[in-house]
Amino acid sequence: MFDPHVIGSIDLMTGQALTVSGGATPSKTSNILKISKLSKLHVYVGNAGPSTNVTVYIYGKTKETSTIKLHLATFTLGAGTAQAPYSAGRYIEKDAIPSFIYAVATNSDTANAANVSCTIDRWR
């Protein structure tokens, strides 16, 4: 069904492999996405790997090159039957939406790798 207010989904990370904590790549920062002039975002994050401790931080910036960031959300993910859920989501409304957004995923599990995805749904 067509909705003129929905811009659509875009992936910040898709199946990003993260090694165990202390490994070669336990953390990854996504590309920065321009999201200005939006009224609402829905952030979805998930871990398809066996890691039981992945943290995904969502940050915003006023300019793509700015070193100053705004913390928008934190998600802690497990896998399968782990204590924390393996996926999560959250709305971010118009007063909290910056001009640019990006994600930082970190695997803190010392024994299991992670496979992280982060998708943004956008509304005008």
N, C-alpha and C positions, 0 to 999 in steps of 0.2 A: 504494500500500500504506500502510495506517495505521500510524503509529508514535507511541505516546503520549509519547515523549520529544522528538519534533520539534515545535517550536512553529510553524515556518514561516519564510518569507523576508520581509524588509521592505527597501525601498529607502531609503537615505540620500540618494542623488542619482539622478535618472533623466534621461539625455540633457542634462546641464547644459552649456550652451554657454559656452565660455571664449574670449575674444578673444586675439589674439596678445599676447605679453609687452609691456607698456607700453600696451596698448589700454584700452578702457573697462572691461572686466571680465575680467582675466586670472586672477582667483582667486575662489573661492566657498567658503563654509562652509555645511555642511548643517545641518538642524535637529538638535537633541539628542534622542536616543532613550533611554528608560529601558530598561535590560536587567538589572536586579538579579535575583538568584536563578536565574541560568543556570549550566550546567556547561560549556558550550562554545559558541563562535561560529565561523563560517567567513565571512571577509570576502572578497568578490569585487569587483574594480575593473576598469574597462575604459575605453578611449579609442576612440571610433568616428570621431574626426576625424583630419585629416591631420597634426596636431602630432606632432613626434618627441621632445618633452621635456615630459611632464606628470608632476608629482609629487602623489601623494595620501597625505596623512598621516591616520592614524587615532588619535584621542585619546580618553581616558576622563576622567571626573570623578566625585567622590563625591556631589556635589549639582548639580542643573541650573544653579544660579546661581553656582556656585563659579568663581573666576578661576584656580584652581590646576588644572593638567591633567597627565595621565599620558600619555606617548607609548607607543602600543601597536604601531604598525607604520608602515612607509614603503614605498610602491610607486612606482617610476619607470617610466612607460609611454611607448612610442613608438607608431608607427602602421604597419600593414602590414609592409613589409620593413625598417623602421628597426632600429637595433641593439638597442634595448630592446624587449621584447614589448609588445603592445598590450593585454594583459589579464593579470591575476595574481590569486592568492588565497592565503589563509593562515588556519590555525586559531589561535584564541586560547583557551587552556584555563582552567579554573575559578580557579586561583590568580591569574591576571592579569586577570580580568574585573571591571571597576569597575561602579558603579551606573548610569552614563550613558555613552553613546558618541556621537561625531560625527566627521565627515570634513572635511578641508580640502583642496581641489584647487587646484593652481596650474599654469598653463601658462607655461613658460619659453621656448617657441619664439617667436622674433621674427618669423617669416614665416607660420606656420600656426596656425589656430584649433584648439581641442579640443572634444570632445563626451564628457563624462565621466559614467560611471554607477558607483554603489557600492551593493552589496547585501549584507545580513547574513542568514545562516542561523542560527537560534537553536535550542539544545537545552536541555531541563530538566536 
